[in-house]
Amino acid sequence: MPDVSKRTEQLTGSPIRRLAPFAVAAKKRGRTVYHLNIGQPDIPTPKAFMDGVRNAQIEVLSYSPSMGLPATLDALVSYYAEHNIELSSDEMCVTIGGSEAFTFALQTTMNPGDEVLIPEPFYPNYLGNAIVADVNLVPISTRAENGFHLPPSEEIEARITTRTRAIMFSNPGNPTGVVYTREELERVVRLALKYELFVISDEVYREYVYEGKATSVFDFPELREHAILVDSISKRLSACGARIGVIASHNKPFMATIGKLAQVRLSPPSLGQYGLAAFLRDPSHTETIETMIRKFRSRRDTLYDAIQTIPGAICQKPAGAFYMCVKFPQLDDSEAFARWLLTDFESDKETVMVAPGSGFYATPGKGNDEVRIAYVLEEKKIVRAVEVLGRGLAAYEKVRKEVETPVS
Ligand SMILES: Cc1ncc(COP(=O)(O)O)c(C=O)c1O
């Protein structure tokens, strides 16, 4: 039998998806499973978006232009202008989700064996993409104790080599919810200019910021040729299935290459583009998003308060996205714990599913005492789920102690 490629043999699969069969089995046994593991918003996709899809006058569902439909690109130009980001339609390309945008970003900026710096913990699909692009992710350590903000510049600079071509991050962050301050991004900008690096900024959670505003990579005029924006409507519009994202840059050779890559994959989805253009034309689109943000802010506060009741929990209140990474020093294998919650634990026929922290790190052994919690549940359920999680942690510790000190 012919072998699959060496590159793809390194792919590990998603740690969250690996646990899914255990959740299915727990439900079959009659357990209620609270899903604190999911990154998919539960809020209905805005009506204006869905109407845009329903009312599109389509006789033939044809390919769209490789860079995106002109009406969608025009609507995006206005959207970014509303956020003080000046982009023309030829400085952006509609992609198949943010996923294709960061795939394109890595393929366009990196040669095989090159390095990209990345604050860790990070969104796990960056690693899969780096493997496929034959690129090395070089992690920059961040810590729960200070809310996963960036370390001092010297620590980042020490990781730069002759192979380093870019620094990449999500801001607001998945899995941490960190929102980088302007000051810490200024430090990144200085390093990017000093070492001629691209800055790939994944801003798919741009509006999901609960204090102040997120700083965009385009807020630094001096970074004009270095800045690459990765964007998506999946989370902001609760439209993960539309598969619509954006890659944008002022760098002309970069965008010319994106144009060629875009042709290689033919075209982005048409239906989602009709929906997006209609949504952005709707005069109340900003209000619609603001309503969603209010909901998530309230959920974040509820989750944060609930987590404080669990002994030992270490986390700062995250400022953005809809995730929280919590360190539980009593854990030493977060994946085993997450599995055990589904296979061996119940509290009044209920259990909880969390995302093990280890899946968000490239450095072996890191994240074994952390879990990521997504607050995409109604508040009553969040409170209950955290109660169950707290009981699960206490029971797990007891079981572990019993195993470690067998009665003689
Ligand atoms: C930080 C970040 N970037 C990109 C994506 C990819 O989203 P999509 O491809 O649906 O746009 C996700 C999804 O969870 C994410 O969390």
The ligand as an ORCA input file, in Angstrom:
! r2SCAN-3c Opt
* xyz 0 1
  C      -8.589     32.547     16.412
  C      -9.343     31.838     15.334
  N      -9.014     32.071     14.070
  C      -9.644     31.466     13.064
  C     -10.662     30.558     13.295
  C     -11.275     29.865     12.125
  O     -12.547     30.224     11.901
  P     -13.286     30.086     10.509
  O     -12.459     29.293      9.580
  O     -14.589     29.455     10.814
  O     -13.444     31.483     10.044
  C     -11.042     30.280     14.612
  C     -12.095     29.298     14.915
  O     -12.331     28.897     16.016
  C     -10.371     30.944     15.654
  O     -10.686     30.739     16.935
*
